[in-house]
Amino acid sequence: MYLYLFNPDNDLALGNNSPYYQPPASARQMAADLAVLPAWVAPCGESMVAVPGKESAEAWTRGRGPAPSIRWVTLDEGVASCHAIRPWGWNAALVRALKRLGAGEDLLPAAGLLAELRRLSSRQRAVEVMAERPRDACFCGASQICRSLDEIDFALQAGSPTGRMLLKAPWSGSGKGLRWVDGTKMDGPARNWCVHVLAKQEAVVVEPGYRRVADVALEFYAAGGKVSFLGYSLFLTDENGAYRGNRLLSDRRIEEELEACLPAGTLAKARQFLLGQLGRMLPSDYDGCLGVDMMVCRFEDEPCFRLHPCVEINLRMNMGVVAHGLYSRWLSPASEGIFRIDSFSAPTLLQADHEQQQSAHPLVMRDGRIVSGYVSLVPVGATTRYRAAVWVHPVSG
């Protein structure tokens, strides 16, 4: 049996790089509220999902319309009875926690692999991949690794199409660890931010700002040294770049939307380029999903739309893979939708919105698949503040 567990603080833990790292309260709340999420895409019949309370998860599953067929366990029960662990992502703090629960070495990544996974999860790897990108007019994107304030000052002089430059910490959570600079010079707060990041993580990535019109990712699976393409992820972000959700579409529909503006063959070139880069980069003993975030950017000259083929590499399970699995397994072939992660300042606000969405978007199912309506993918209770949900509608015409 495979044991799945949702640890959304993985990127923060990698940045901290201590086996004694403790996630902030918000990350602990998110992990608890969305703990059942992996069940919607885990293989049926051979999977367990670790949840804070298995009785409440079992009660939530009973009597629902769409419901994952899964075995719910507490984390210690799962560790004691599984033959493999599939976390959201691996980090030193998680390994220590699992060891304390009795997980044997055969269930955990070796120290060398763990260190390599952290190295490969740094945004610095995206910079290295971009240095090898094809010099083709259909692509855009440039970035630089800086290890001192002087190097950052020099890199900022390159400027950007938007007049803004973006500074990135090598490791951080979604939409975090980012700092925008207007013009080509840092102000005092930005400089202090860089001093802090350099002291903690020894580098800052500097990139030009682009006129982004769409966020897309290519999702992959790697095992035994081989990398295979899983599908596309067309995702949504807020003004700070933090993930908010995915459009639930077929790969063909995503291709059609992107190819309507990008030069012909751009997606195929990006896919082949990334398969080659990832095949050379990943260790043969890495077994799991990963995603490469990209973006479509608009320019004043021809071609007006170009693809940035490697914004970030997420060497872990990710929401794009979840969205792809939700569409493939749960949606009617004649429907599309939105998958979204929401947070609320108080549980009562989430409960009220949940009831409103159920009333405004009643669920319709056919042959075990969602045709239309709203479905919360996680329990909504007296203490929950985070929700993962889908809104589905039939495709017109």
C-alpha positions as CSV (number, residue, x, y, z in Angstrom):
1,M,0.0,0.0,0.0
2,Y,1.1,3.5,-0.8
3,L,0.8,6.2,1.9
4,Y,0.0,9.7,0.7
5,L,0.3,12.7,2.8
6,F,-0.2,16.4,2.1
7,N,2.7,18.6,3.5
8,P,2.2,22.0,1.7
9,D,5.0,23.6,3.7
10,N,7.6,21.6,1.8
11,D,9.2,24.5,0.0
12,L,9.5,26.5,3.2
13,A,11.1,23.5,4.9
14,L,13.6,23.3,2.0
15,G,14.5,26.9,2.5
16,N,15.0,26.4,6.2
17,N,17.0,23.3,5.6
18,S,16.8,22.0,9.2
19,P,15.5,18.7,10.4
20,Y,14.1,20.6,13.3
21,Y,12.1,23.1,11.2
22,Q,8.6,23.8,12.4
23,P,6.0,25.1,9.9
24,P,4.1,28.3,10.7
25,A,0.6,28.1,12.0
26,S,-1.0,28.9,8.6
27,A,0.9,26.0,7.0
28,R,-0.2,23.6,9.7
29,Q,-3.8,24.7,9.3
30,M,-3.7,24.3,5.5
31,A,-2.1,20.8,5.9
32,A,-4.9,19.8,8.2
33,D,-7.8,21.4,6.3
34,L,-6.7,20.0,2.9
35,A,-5.3,16.7,4.2
36,V,-7.8,14.6,2.1
37,L,-6.8,16.2,-1.2
38,P,-4.4,13.5,-2.4
39,A,-7.2,11.0,-2.2
40,W,-8.9,12.4,-5.3
41,V,-5.9,11.5,-7.6
42,A,-4.3,8.6,-5.7
43,P,-4.6,5.1,-7.3
44,C,-7.8,3.4,-6.1
45,G,-7.5,0.1,-4.1
46,E,-3.8,0.4,-3.3
47,S,-3.6,3.7,-1.4
48,M,-3.9,5.2,2.0
49,V,-4.2,8.9,2.8
50,A,-3.0,10.3,6.2
51,V,-5.5,12.6,7.8
52,P,-5.7,14.2,11.3
53,G,-9.0,12.3,12.1
54,K,-9.9,9.2,10.1
55,E,-13.3,8.8,11.6
56,S,-14.4,12.3,10.5
57,A,-12.9,11.6,7.0
58,E,-14.9,8.3,6.8
59,A,-18.0,10.1,7.9
60,W,-17.5,12.9,5.3
61,T,-17.0,10.3,2.5
62,R,-20.3,8.4,3.3
63,G,-23.4,9.7,1.5
64,R,-21.5,12.0,-0.9
65,G,-22.0,12.3,-4.6
66,P,-18.5,12.1,-5.9
67,A,-16.2,10.5,-3.3
68,P,-12.7,9.0,-3.4
69,S,-12.4,5.3,-2.8
70,I,-9.5,5.3,-0.3
71,R,-8.4,4.1,3.0
72,W,-8.1,6.8,5.6
73,V,-5.4,6.4,8.3
74,T,-3.6,8.4,10.9
75,L,0.0,9.1,10.0
76,D,1.5,6.6,12.5
77,E,-0.9,3.9,11.3
78,G,0.0,4.5,7.7
79,V,3.7,4.5,8.4
80,A,3.4,1.1,10.2
81,S,1.5,-0.6,7.3
82,C,2.7,1.0,4.0
83,H,5.3,-0.2,1.6
84,A,6.0,3.3,0.2
85,I,5.4,6.9,1.2
86,R,4.3,9.5,-1.3
87,P,4.4,12.9,0.4
88,W,3.7,16.2,-1.4
89,G,7.5,16.7,-1.2
90,W,10.5,15.4,0.6
91,N,12.6,17.5,3.1
92,A,14.8,16.9,6.1
93,A,12.1,17.9,8.7
94,L,9.6,15.4,7.2
95,V,12.2,12.6,7.2
96,R,13.0,13.3,10.9
97,A,9.2,13.3,11.8
98,L,8.7,10.0,9.9
99,K,11.7,8.4,11.6
100,R,10.2,9.3,15.0
101,L,7.0,7.5,14.0
102,G,9.0,4.4,13.2
103,A,9.6,4.6,9.4
104,G,12.4,2.4,8.3
105,E,15.2,3.4,6.0
106,D,13.6,1.6,3.1
107,L,10.6,4.0,3.3
108,L,12.8,7.2,3.3
109,P,15.1,8.8,0.8
110,A,18.8,8.3,1.6
111,A,20.7,11.4,2.9
112,G,22.5,11.9,-0.5
113,L,19.2,11.8,-2.4
114,L,17.6,14.2,0.1
115,A,20.4,16.7,-0.3
116,E,20.2,16.4,-4.1
117,L,16.5,16.9,-4.2
118,R,16.9,20.1,-2.2
119,R,19.6,21.3,-4.6
120,L,17.5,20.6,-7.6
121,S,14.5,22.3,-6.0
122,S,16.3,25.7,-5.9
123,R,15.2,28.4,-8.4
124,Q,18.9,28.4,-9.4
125,R,18.2,25.3,-11.5
126,A,15.7,27.1,-13.6
127,V,18.4,29.7,-14.3
128,E,20.7,26.9,-15.5
129,V,18.0,25.4,-17.7
130,M,17.2,28.8,-19.2
131,A,20.9,29.2,-20.1
132,E,20.5,26.2,-22.4
133,R,17.2,27.2,-24.0
134,P,16.9,27.3,-27.8
135,R,17.6,30.7,-29.3
136,D,14.3,30.8,-31.0
137,A,12.1,33.8,-31.6
138,C,9.1,31.9,-30.1
139,F,10.8,31.9,-26.6
140,C,11.7,34.6,-24.1
141,G,13.2,34.7,-20.7
142,A,16.5,35.5,-19.0
143,S,17.7,35.2,-15.4
144,Q,20.9,35.5,-13.5
145,I,22.2,34.0,-10.2
146,C,23.8,36.7,-8.0
147,R,25.8,36.0,-4.8
148,S,26.5,39.5,-3.7
149,L,24.9,42.9,-3.6
150,D,27.3,44.2,-6.2
151,E,26.3,41.3,-8.6
152,I,22.6,42.1,-8.0
153,D,23.2,45.8,-8.7
154,F,24.9,44.9,-12.0
155,A,22.2,42.4,-13.0
156,L,19.5,45.0,-12.5
157,Q,21.1,47.3,-15.1
158,A,19.9,44.9,-17.9
159,G,16.4,46.4,-17.5
160,S,13.2,44.8,-18.7
161,P,10.3,45.3,-21.2
162,T,8.1,46.5,-18.3
163,G,10.6,48.7,-16.5
164,R,10.4,46.3,-13.5
165,M,12.8,43.7,-12.3
166,L,12.1,40.7,-10.2
167,L,14.2,39.3,-7.3
168,K,13.7,35.8,-6.1
169,A,14.9,33.8,-3.1
170,P,16.2,30.4,-4.2
171,W,13.8,28.5,-2.0
172,S,10.3,29.7,-0.9
173,G,6.7,28.9,-0.9
174,S,4.2,29.7,-3.8
175,G,4.2,33.4,-4.5
176,K,6.6,34.0,-1.6
177,G,10.3,34.9,-1.7
178,L,9.7,37.5,-4.4
179,R,10.6,41.1,-4.5
180,W,9.8,43.6,-7.3
181,V,12.1,46.5,-8.2
182,D,10.9,49.5,-10.2
183,G,13.6,50.6,-12.6
184,T,17.1,49.4,-12.3
185,K,18.0,50.4,-8.7
186,M,17.0,48.9,-5.4
187,D,15.4,51.0,-2.7
188,G,16.3,50.5,1.0
189,P,13.8,47.8,1.8
190,A,14.7,45.8,-1.3
191,R,18.4,46.0,-0.5
192,N,17.7,44.9,3.1
193,W,15.6,42.0,1.7
194,C,18.5,41.0,-0.5
195,V,21.0,41.1,2.5
196,H,18.7,38.8,4.4
197,V,18.2,36.3,1.6
198,L,22.0,36.3,0.8
199,A,22.7,35.6,4.5
200,K,20.2,32.7,4.7
201,Q,20.4,31.2,1.2
202,E,23.6,32.5,-0.3
203,A,22.1,33.7,-3.6
204,V,19.4,35.9,-5.2
205,V,18.0,35.2,-8.7
206,V,17.4,38.4,-10.8
207,E,15.0,38.4,-13.7
208,P,13.4,41.0,-16.0
209,G,9.7,41.6,-15.6
210,Y,7.4,40.6,-18.5
211,R,3.9,41.3,-19.6
212,R,2.4,37.9,-18.5
213,V,-0.8,36.9,-20.2
214,A,-1.1,33.2,-19.1
215,D,0.4,30.8,-16.6
216,V,1.0,27.3,-17.9
217,A,3.0,24.3,-16.7
218,L,4.2,21.1,-18.2
219,E,3.7,18.2,-15.8
220,F,6.1,15.2,-15.8
221,Y,6.7,11.9,-14.0
222,A,10.2,10.6,-13.4
223,A,11.2,7.0,-12.5
224,G,14.2,4.9,-13.0
225,G,16.0,7.7,-14.8
226,K,13.3,8.2,-17.4
227,V,11.1,11.2,-17.6
228,S,7.7,11.1,-19.2
229,F,5.2,13.9,-20.1
230,L,1.9,13.7,-18.1
231,G,0.1,16.7,-19.5
232,Y,-0.6,20.5,-19.3
233,S,-1.6,22.7,-16.4
234,L,-3.3,26.1,-17.1
235,F,-3.2,27.7,-13.7
236,L,-4.3,30.9,-12.0
237,T,-2.3,33.2,-9.7
238,D,-3.0,36.3,-7.6
239,E,-1.3,39.7,-8.0
240,N,1.6,38.4,-5.9
241,G,2.2,35.3,-8.1
242,A,0.7,32.9,-5.4
243,Y,-1.2,29.9,-6.8
244,R,-5.0,30.1,-6.6
245,G,-6.3,27.5,-8.9
246,N,-6.4,25.7,-12.3
247,R,-8.7,25.6,-15.2
248,L,-10.0,22.1,-15.7
249,L,-9.6,21.4,-19.4
250,S,-8.4,18.6,-21.6
251,D,-4.8,18.8,-22.8
252,R,-6.1,19.3,-26.3
253,R,-8.2,22.4,-25.3
254,I,-5.2,23.9,-23.5
255,E,-3.1,23.4,-26.6
256,E,-5.7,25.0,-28.7
257,E,-5.9,28.1,-26.5
258,L,-2.1,28.5,-26.3
259,E,-1.4,27.7,-29.9
260,A,-4.0,30.4,-31.0
261,C,-1.5,33.1,-29.9
262,L,2.0,31.4,-29.8
263,P,4.0,30.7,-32.9
264,A,3.4,27.3,-34.5
265,G,5.2,24.4,-32.8
266,T,6.2,26.4,-29.7
267,L,4.7,24.0,-27.2
268,A,6.2,20.9,-28.9
269,K,9.7,22.6,-28.9
270,A,9.3,23.4,-25.2
271,R,8.3,19.9,-24.3
272,Q,11.2,18.3,-26.1
273,F,13.7,20.8,-24.7
274,L,12.5,20.2,-21.1
275,L,12.4,16.4,-21.5
276,G,16.0,16.5,-22.5
277,Q,17.1,18.9,-19.7
278,L,15.2,17.0,-17.0
279,G,16.5,13.7,-18.2
280,R,20.0,14.9,-17.7
281,M,19.3,16.7,-14.5
282,L,17.3,14.3,-12.4
283,P,18.9,11.5,-10.4
284,S,18.0,7.9,-11.5
285,D,16.5,7.2,-8.0
286,Y,14.0,10.0,-8.1
287,D,10.5,8.5,-8.4
288,G,7.7,11.0,-8.5
289,C,5.9,13.9,-10.2
290,L,7.4,17.3,-11.0
291,G,6.2,20.3,-12.9
292,V,7.8,23.1,-14.9
293,D,6.1,26.5,-14.6
294,M,6.1,28.6,-17.8
295,M,4.3,31.8,-18.9
296,V,3.0,33.3,-22.1
297,C,4.3,36.9,-22.5
298,R,3.2,39.8,-24.7
299,F,5.7,42.0,-26.6
300,E,5.3,45.1,-28.8
301,D,7.3,43.6,-31.6
302,E,6.9,40.3,-33.6
303,P,6.2,37.7,-32.5
304,C,3.8,39.5,-30.2
305,F,3.4,36.4,-27.9
306,R,6.3,34.3,-26.7
307,L,6.8,31.5,-24.3
308,H,9.0,31.6,-21.2
309,P,9.8,27.9,-21.0
310,C,11.2,27.6,-17.5
311,V,10.1,30.0,-14.8
312,E,10.4,27.5,-12.0
313,I,10.9,23.7,-11.5
314,N,8.7,22.2,-8.8
315,L,10.4,18.9,-7.9
316,R,7.4,17.5,-6.0
317,M,3.7,16.7,-6.3
318,N,1.9,19.9,-7.3
319,M,-1.6,21.3,-7.8
320,G,-1.2,21.1,-11.6
321,V,-0.9,17.3,-11.4
322,V,-4.0,17.3,-9.1
323,A,-6.0,19.4,-11.5
324,H,-5.0,17.1,-14.4
325,G,-6.1,14.1,-12.5
326,L,-9.3,15.7,-11.4
327,Y,-10.3,16.5,-15.0
328,S,-9.3,13.0,-16.3
329,R,-10.9,11.0,-13.5
330,W,-13.9,13.0,-12.3
331,L,-15.3,15.4,-14.9
332,S,-17.7,14.5,-17.7
333,P,-16.0,14.5,-21.1
334,A,-18.5,17.2,-22.1
335,S,-17.7,19.5,-19.2
336,E,-15.0,21.9,-18.1
337,G,-14.4,23.8,-14.9
338,I,-12.2,25.5,-12.3
339,F,-10.2,24.0,-9.5
340,R,-9.4,26.5,-6.8
341,I,-7.8,26.8,-3.4
342,D,-9.4,29.4,-1.2
343,S,-8.6,30.7,2.3
344,F,-11.0,32.5,4.7
345,S,-10.2,34.6,7.7
346,A,-12.7,32.7,9.8
347,P,-14.4,29.3,9.7
348,T,-17.8,30.8,9.8
349,L,-17.1,32.7,6.5
350,L,-16.0,29.5,4.8
351,Q,-19.1,27.7,6.0
352,A,-21.4,30.4,4.8
353,D,-19.7,30.5,1.4
354,H,-19.8,26.7,1.1
355,E,-23.6,26.7,1.7
356,Q,-24.1,29.6,-0.8
357,Q,-22.0,27.8,-3.5
358,Q,-24.0,24.5,-3.0
359,S,-27.3,26.5,-3.4
360,A,-26.1,28.5,-6.4
361,H,-24.3,25.6,-8.2
362,P,-26.2,22.4,-7.5
363,L,-24.3,19.2,-8.3
364,V,-25.3,17.2,-11.4
365,M,-23.6,13.8,-12.0
366,R,-23.8,11.3,-14.8
367,D,-22.1,7.8,-14.9
368,G,-20.1,8.7,-11.8
369,R,-18.7,11.9,-13.3
370,I,-19.4,15.6,-12.6
371,V,-21.5,17.3,-15.3
372,S,-22.0,20.6,-13.5
373,G,-22.1,22.2,-10.1
374,Y,-19.9,22.9,-7.1
375,V,-18.0,20.3,-5.1
376,S,-15.9,20.9,-2.1
377,L,-13.0,18.3,-2.3
378,V,-12.3,18.6,1.4
379,P,-14.6,18.6,4.5
380,V,-15.9,22.0,5.6
381,G,-16.2,22.0,9.4
382,A,-16.3,24.2,12.5
383,T,-12.5,24.9,12.4
384,T,-11.6,24.8,8.7
385,R,-10.3,28.0,7.0
386,Y,-8.9,26.4,3.7
387,R,-10.9,24.8,1.0
388,A,-10.1,23.0,-2.2
389,A,-13.1,22.9,-4.6
390,V,-14.3,22.6,-8.2
391,W,-16.9,24.5,-10.1
392,V,-17.9,22.5,-13.3
393,H,-20.1,23.5,-16.2
394,P,-21.1,21.8,-19.5
395,V,-19.2,22.9,-22.6
396,S,-21.5,25.0,-24.7
397,G,-21.9,24.1,-28.4
